[in-house]
Amino acid sequence: MDLLYDHLMRARATGAVFARTVVRPPWGLRLGGSIRLAVHAVIRGRAWLWLDDPTSAVELRPGEITLVRGGSAHHIAHEPGADCLEPDAFRRQRSQSAPADPTATVFLCGAYQFSGDVASGLLDALPPVLTLSSAIDEPLRDVISLLSRELMTVEPGQQTVLDRLLDVLLVLALRSDFRQSETAPRWYRASTDPRLRAALQVMHEDTGHPWTVSELAAISGLSRAAFARAFRDTLGQAPMQYLTDWRMTLARDHLRTSKLGLASIATAVGYSSPYAFAAAFRRHHGIPPGAWREQQPTAPLTLNDAGEATAQAEPGTLWR
């Protein structure tokens, strides 16, 4: 199993919310940090994006896609430092611009919510702002074109298209960043190591199996000592600690998002009984799994809960 694929499948975003905006300067939009991942693309014209300091603004150019990780508010405007309105005020105060107006900027904004620790791990590996150019990743040009066309009209099945386009964007973004970044997750670097790749794959494919270091070493074609040393050198922890951490990540996602009982979760993540699972969970988190589950929100956060504007596509709309 491709480890990036495994993480993406478990972290898949749903409920993608996009808006296609046509606006003349001066204009500015502020988006809150509660959006887990925002995506912006300029189709025509120009725009600038910054977090807290407008002097560090980056230009958004046609043919590029910029991803903004949640946590801090960010601003998009016709120039750095311009006044930026909250989404509701932006929607109310900006007059409609004709798409044919040569002075108008046309840009796309997307917002996504994720749930679970697998998703958090992926997003945390990204920089706060990441710009991808179609000159580097040619498929981006096609993705941007598809997004723009999809948002021109409302069609049946549109939400599915938007959700799947997010999958494509995430793969392109993660590939591009992880290939170049010195802070890429260790599991990503290890997944390309021929000494460790096979062992990591089986750990992810069959997390419920009672793996031992000797079994994993045999799969890797190494001695037990050589495998353990290579694993620790590359991933910064022992094989069984990595496996326990991954099991606990999956267990938290099960507890947060499913109705499975402790016995079913224990089996799914590799423990012989709910008692063994509960003991391991308590050692790892300091509280029993049942108590941890009760502390979680009863429903996943949505964009409406976060107070952000949500906009499905309408022909030529601003934020509706």
C-alpha positions in Angstrom: 0.0 0.0 0.0 1.2 3.5 -0.9 1.5 5.3 2.5 0.5 8.6 1.1 -2.6 7.0 -0.4 -3.4 5.4 3.0 -3.2 8.7 4.7 -5.2 10.5 2.1 -8.0 7.9 2.1 -8.3 8.1 5.8 -8.2 11.9 5.8 -10.4 12.5 2.7 -12.2 15.8 3.0 -15.9 16.1 2.2 -18.3 19.0 1.8 -16.1 21.1 -0.3 -17.4 24.7 -0.5 -16.3 26.8 -3.5 -17.1 30.3 -4.7 -16.3 31.9 -8.0 -16.0 35.6 -7.5 -15.9 38.5 -10.1 -14.9 41.8 -8.5 -13.3 45.2 -9.4 -10.8 46.9 -7.2 -10.7 48.1 -4.6 -11.7 44.9 -2.7 -10.5 42.7 0.1 -11.8 39.6 1.9 -10.8 38.2 5.3 -11.2 34.5 6.0 -11.0 33.1 9.6 -8.5 30.5 10.7 -11.2 27.9 11.6 -11.2 26.7 8.0 -8.9 23.7 8.1 -7.8 24.1 4.5 -8.5 27.0 2.1 -7.6 26.9 -1.6 -7.4 30.0 -3.8 -6.8 30.4 -7.6 -6.9 33.5 -9.7 -8.4 32.9 -13.1 -8.0 36.5 -14.4 -6.4 39.6 -13.1 -4.3 39.7 -9.9 -4.7 39.3 -6.2 -2.5 39.3 -3.1 -2.7 37.0 0.0 -1.2 37.4 3.4 -1.7 36.2 7.0 -0.9 38.8 9.7 1.6 41.0 7.9 0.7 42.6 4.6 4.4 43.3 3.9 4.9 39.6 3.5 2.0 39.2 1.0 2.3 36.8 -1.9 0.9 37.5 -5.3 -1.7 35.1 -6.7 -1.2 34.7 -10.4 -3.3 32.9 -13.0 -2.1 29.3 -13.4 -1.3 28.9 -9.7 -3.1 27.4 -6.8 -2.4 28.6 -3.2 -3.3 26.4 -0.2 -3.7 28.1 3.2 -3.6 25.8 6.3 -6.0 26.6 9.1 -5.1 28.2 12.4 -4.6 31.9 11.4 -6.9 34.2 9.6 -5.8 35.2 6.1 -6.6 38.0 3.7 -7.0 38.3 0.0 -7.2 41.7 -1.8 -6.4 43.7 -4.9 -3.2 45.0 -3.2 -1.3 44.2 0.0 -2.7 46.0 3.1 -6.1 46.8 1.5 -9.1 46.9 3.9 -10.5 43.4 4.1 -14.1 42.6 4.9 -15.6 39.6 6.7 -17.4 37.3 4.2 -20.9 38.5 5.1 -19.9 42.1 4.7 -18.0 41.3 1.5 -21.1 39.7 0.1 -23.3 42.6 1.0 -21.1 45.5 0.0 -19.5 44.3 -3.3 -21.5 45.2 -6.3 -21.7 42.7 -9.1 -19.0 43.0 -11.8 -19.6 41.9 -15.3 -17.4 38.9 -16.2 -16.5 40.7 -19.4 -15.2 43.8 -17.5 -11.4 43.9 -18.3 -10.7 45.5 -15.0 -12.3 42.7 -13.0 -10.5 40.0 -11.1 -11.9 36.5 -11.3 -10.8 34.2 -8.5 -11.9 30.9 -6.9 -12.0 30.3 -3.2 -12.4 26.9 -1.7 -12.9 25.8 1.9 -12.8 22.3 3.4 -13.3 20.7 6.7 -11.5 17.5 7.8 -11.9 15.4 10.9 -9.6 13.1 12.7 -5.9 12.9 13.6 -4.8 11.4 10.3 -6.0 14.6 8.6 -4.4 16.8 11.2 -1.1 15.1 10.7 -1.2 15.6 6.9 -2.2 19.3 7.2 0.3 20.0 9.9 3.0 18.8 7.5 2.2 21.6 5.1 3.6 25.1 5.4 1.1 27.8 6.4 0.9 29.0 2.8 1.8 26.9 -0.2 1.7 28.0 -3.8 1.9 25.5 -6.6 2.6 26.6 -10.1 1.3 24.8 -13.2 4.8 25.5 -14.7 6.1 22.9 -12.1 3.0 20.7 -11.9 1.4 20.6 -15.3 -1.8 18.8 -14.0 -2.6 21.9 -12.0 -3.6 23.7 -15.2 -6.2 21.1 -15.9 -7.5 21.1 -12.3 -7.9 24.9 -12.3 -9.7 24.7 -15.6 -12.0 22.0 -14.3 -12.8 24.0 -11.2 -13.5 27.2 -13.1 -15.8 25.4 -15.5 -17.6 23.4 -12.8 -18.4 26.6 -10.9 -20.0 28.4 -13.9 -23.3 26.6 -13.5 -24.9 24.4 -10.9 -25.1 20.8 -12.0 -26.3 17.5 -10.5 -23.5 15.7 -8.7 -21.4 18.9 -8.4 -20.5 18.3 -4.7 -18.9 15.0 -5.6 -16.9 16.6 -8.4 -15.6 19.3 -6.0 -14.8 16.8 -3.3 -12.8 14.7 -5.7 -11.0 17.7 -7.2 -9.8 18.3 -3.6 -8.3 14.9 -3.6 -6.3 15.7 -6.7 -5.2 19.1 -5.2 -4.1 17.5 -2.0 -2.0 14.8 -3.8 -0.3 17.4 -6.0 0.3 19.8 -3.1 1.7 17.1 -0.8 3.9 15.6 -3.5 5.3 18.9 -4.4 6.0 20.0 -0.9 7.2 16.7 0.5 9.7 16.3 -2.4 11.3 19.6 -1.6 10.8 20.0 2.1 13.3 19.1 4.8 10.4 18.9 7.3 8.4 16.3 5.3 7.0 13.6 7.6 9.5 10.9 8.4 7.0 8.2 7.3 7.0 9.8 3.8 10.8 9.7 3.5 10.9 6.2 5.0 8.3 5.0 2.5 10.9 5.5 -0.3 13.6 3.6 1.6 13.9 0.1 0.2 15.0 -1.3 3.6 11.8 -0.1 5.3 9.1 0.3 2.6 7.8 -3.3 2.7 7.5 -3.3 6.5 5.8 0.0 6.6 3.3 -1.1 4.0 2.2 -4.2 5.9 2.0 -2.3 9.2 -0.5 0.0 7.4 -2.3 -2.6 5.4 -2.9 -4.9 8.4 -2.7 -2.8 11.5 -4.7 -5.4 13.4 -2.0 -8.1 13.0 0.1 -8.7 16.1 3.3 -7.7 14.5 6.7 -8.4 16.0 10.1 -6.8 15.2 11.3 -10.2 14.0 8.4 -10.5 11.6 8.9 -7.0 10.2 12.6 -7.6 9.9 12.0 -10.8 7.9 9.7 -9.0 5.6 12.4 -6.3 5.0 15.1 -8.9 4.4 17.2 -7.7 7.3 18.4 -9.0 10.6 16.3 -8.0 13.6 19.1 -5.7 14.8 19.7 -4.1 11.4 16.0 -3.5 10.8 15.5 -1.9 14.2 18.5 0.3 13.8 17.5 1.4 10.3 14.0 2.1 11.4 15.0 4.2 14.4 17.6 6.1 12.3 15.0 7.0 9.7 11.8 7.4 11.7 13.2 8.5 15.0 11.5 5.8 17.0 11.5 2.1 17.5 9.2 -0.1 15.2 6.8 -1.0 18.0 6.5 2.6 19.2 5.7 3.7 15.6 3.1 0.9 15.3 1.5 1.9 18.7 1.4 5.5 17.7 -0.4 4.6 14.4 -2.8 2.3 16.2 -3.7 5.0 18.7 -4.2 7.5 15.8 -6.6 5.1 14.2 -8.3 4.4 17.5 -8.9 8.1 18.2 -10.5 8.4 14.8 -12.7 5.4 15.4 -13.7 6.8 18.8 -14.4 10.2 17.4 -16.3 9.4 14.2 -17.8 5.9 14.6 -20.2 4.0 16.8 -18.0 1.0 17.1 -17.7 -0.5 20.5 -14.4 -0.9 22.3 -14.2 -4.6 21.4 -14.5 -3.9 17.7 -12.0 -1.0 17.8 -9.6 -3.2 19.8 -9.7 -5.8 17.1 -9.4 -3.3 14.3 -6.3 -1.7 15.7 -4.5 -4.9 16.8 -5.4 -5.6 20.5 -6.4 -9.0 21.7 -9.2 -7.7 23.9 -11.0 -4.5 24.9 -9.1 -4.7 28.2 -5.7 -4.8 26.5 -6.8 -1.9 24.2 -8.1 0.2 27.1 -4.9 -0.3 29.1 -2.8 0.7 26.1 -5.0 3.7 25.4 -4.8 4.8 29.0 -1.0 4.5 29.0 -0.8 6.6 25.9 -3.4 9.3 26.7 -3.8 9.2 30.5 -7.5 8.5 30.4 -9.7 5.4 29.4 -11.0 5.4 25.8 -14.6 5.6 26.9 -13.9 8.8 28.8 -11.9 10.2 25.9 -14.8 9.5 23.6 -17.3 11.4 25.9 -15.1 14.5 25.8 -15.3 14.8 22.0 -17.8 17.1 20.2 -21.0 15.3 19.4 -20.9 16.5 15.8 -18.0 17.5 13.5 -17.3 21.1 13.0 -18.8 22.6 9.9 -18.1 25.8 8.1 -21.4 27.2 9.4 -20.4 26.4 13.0 -17.1 28.2 12.4 -18.9 31.3 11.4 -17.5 31.3 7.8 -19.5 32.1 4.7 -20.4 29.0 2.7 -21.0 29.4 -0.9 -21.9 26.8 -3.5 -21.4 27.8 -7.1 -23.8 30.1 -8.9 -23.1 31.7 -12.3 -21.2 34.9 -11.8 -21.9 35.2 -8.1 -19.9 36.8 -5.4 -20.1 35.2 -2.0 -23.8 34.4 -1.6 
